[in-house]
């Protein structure tokens, strides 16, 4: 019901929302052992976590439903520097800022809620933000439509994410999916396979100097990776902390004085 696997440059951990999660549970003890003995950031610089119900969600549906699990496990994942968390359950799309302990945190994980694949009904009602804001400051993008996400781990420090909207929610349409609504489809395409990129962003993994959890955690006895990094295997450079990757040219762009501002915009 829970497992982990190294997939390319990522150590992927899948957790069970509906199994025990407190520190004495089998799942918690397994996760603790997995991160300590099988996660080696020299080999897999990205730590990606999957679970069914999201920890951070500003939709009115299923809000704070996984709060007990978050309270049990978030500190452990944070200490090992989890980078990205993928969830479903809520039938809408939402992307958060890096989060920890119910607040934005540059060392926390980016949460991608992707329960919008389509089940005949989207969860269309959202919670407002504080002081009259339309949404919480940590909710960077949200939309009650149907679609799918695409995550590309470009190199050791940069990932690129796109959310492709397939159709809009329409309570009067067959299966509640409207592929003809204005702005809901790609231009000139009303086929069942039509998609429109509605949200895209860079996710930048912080350095060990910025966040302790990003340090080169090594597992004793595990073979060291080959000299060539993942980035070189796919023909892309590993950019420095003051650089961003131009995926069109494959070049690193120096952004020295603007690095912090750019990372805030892209993450």
N, C-alpha and C positions, 0 to 999 in steps of 0.2 A: 504493500500500500504506500510505501515511500521508498525512494531509490536515488542514486546519484550515478553520474557517468561523465567522463571527459569527452566532450564533443568539440573537435577543433580546438580553438583557443579558449574554451569555456569549461569550467567545472559546473555542470548542471545538477541541481538538487531539486527533486520533486517531493513536496511535503503533502501530507494528508490532513485536510482541514477538519475531518470528522473523526480522527483518532486522537488519543490522548496527547497533550502537548506540554504538560507541566514538567518541571525538572526531574521528577521521579518516573516519568512515563518512558516506555520503550522507545517511542519515536524521538523524544528529546535526547535520550542517551545515545541513540544511534546517530543523530545529527551531530552531536558534540564529538563523537568518535570519528565520524566521516570527515568533518572539517579539520580535525587535528591530525588525521593519519592518511587521508586520501586527497586532500586539496593542497596542491603545490603550485603556488602562483608563478614559479619559474616556468612551469610547463603550460599552465592554463591561467593567464593573467586576469580573466574575467570570471566572476562568481555570479551565476545566474540561478535564480530560485523560482520555482513554479508552485502554485497552490490554487485550489479552486476558488475559494472566497477571498476577496481582497481585504487587506488591512486598512487601506486608505481609500475612501469612496465618498463622494459628495452627492451621489444619487440618493433619492429618498428611499429607494428599495434596498434592503439588506444593509442599511447604514449601521456601522459598528457591530455587525453580526459576528465578526471574527476578532473582537477586542480581547477575549480571553487568550486566544492563540497568540495575538500580537504581544500581549503582556508577558507571556511565557517565553517566547522565542526571539523577539526582536533584538534584545541586547546581545544574544549569542551571535546572530547573523551580523550585527553591526560590528562586533569585535573582530570578526573575520573579514570585514569589508565587503559585504554583499553589494553588488553593483546594480543589478536589474532584477525586479520581481514581476513575474507574469501571472495574472489572475483572470478569472472569468466570473461566472455567477450572475453579475449584474448585466442585463442585456442592453448595454450601452458602452460607448468607448470613453475612456478617460486616461489622461497622462498627468502625472504629478511631478513636482519638483523633487529633488533628492530629499528623503524624509527620515526622521528618527524621533521617536517619542512624541508623536502628534505635532511635529513642527518641522519646518524646512531646515535642513542640515546639509551643508556641502559634502559631508562625509557619509551621508545616508544613501540608500538605494532609490533609484527612479522606479516608480510603480506604473505599470502599464496594465490597465484593466480592459480585457479583450473578450468580454462575454457577448459581443455584438454579432456573432456569426449568423444569427437568425434562428428564432424559435417561434415565429409567428407573432411575437409581441416585443417591442422595445420598451425599456423602462425610461419614460420620457420626462419625469419630474426630477428637478434638481434642488439641492439646498442652496440658499443664498450665502454670501460671505458676511463678514462682520461690518458693522457701521454702514449698512446699506449697499455694500459691494455686491455685484451680481453673482460672484462665486468666491469660495475661499482662496486666499492668496497662493496657497500651495497647489491648487488645481489649475494647471497651466493650459489644458485643453480638454473639453468634454463635449460629446455630441450624442444624442439619442437616435442613432441611425444604425444600419447594418453594414458590416464591413470586415476587413481582416488586416492584420499587422504584418510588417516585413522588417525583420531585424538583421542588420549586417554588421558583424564584428570586423571592422575594417583593418585594425591593427591592435597592438597591445594597449593603446590608450584611447582610441576613438571608435565609437559605434554609431551607425546611422540607422534611424528608425523612420519608417513611413507607415501611416495608416491609410488604407485604401477604402473609401466609402463605396459600397456597392449599391445601396438604395436607401431611400428615406422611409421612415415609419408612417404608415397611413392606415388608420383603423378601418377604413372602408374598402381598402384594396385587397385582392386575393392574397392570403398569407400575410396581410398587413405590410407588404413590400411594394413601394411605389418607385419604379425605375424611370418614370416619365416626369416626375416633378421637377420644376425649374431649379437648376443648381444641384440636383441630386445625382446626375449621371455625367459621364465623360461626354464631351462635345460630340454630337451627332451619333451617339451610340446608345441604343436602348435595349441591347441584348442582355440576356441573363448573366453574361460574363463581364459586363461593363463595370469599370471601377474608376474612381476619381481620387487622386491623392489629396486628402483634406488636411492632413497634419504630417509634418516631417521635421526632424530635429536631430542634432548631434547629441550624443551622450558621451561626455568626456570623463574617463576614469581618473580620479585625482592621484597625485603622486604620494609616495610614502611620507614625504616631508610635510604634506598638507594633512594627511589622515593616517593614523597609525595602522588601521586595518588594511591599508594597501601595501604594507611592507612585503618583501619577498619571503613569504611563509614557505619554508622548506620542510619536506617530510623526510626524515632520516631513512636511508635505505632506498629511496626512490631514485631511479636513474636521472641524471641531469639531462635537460633537453639538448637536442642537437644545436650546434653553434648558430645555425640559421634560424631566425625567429619566424613566427607565423607570418608576420608582415612580409618578410622577404620571400616566403614560400608562395605567397599570392602576388608578389611583384609590387608591393606597396611599402613605403617607408614607415618606420615607427617615429612619429613626430614627438618633439620635446614638449614640455609643459607650457612653453611660451609659443607654441606653434599649433596651427590647425591644418588638417589635411584637405587639400583640394582634390576631390575624387574624380574630377574631370581630367586634370593634368597629372595627377599622381604626385604632386609636389607639396612639400610642407611650407606653409605660409607663416612667416614670423609676425607675431602680433604683440610683441613685448609689453608695451604700456597698456594694451587693450585686452590682455588675456583674461583678466577677471571679468570684465564686462561681457566679453564674447562668451565665456563659459556660462555666465548667468543666462544669456539669451538662448544658448543652444541646448542647455540641459533641461 
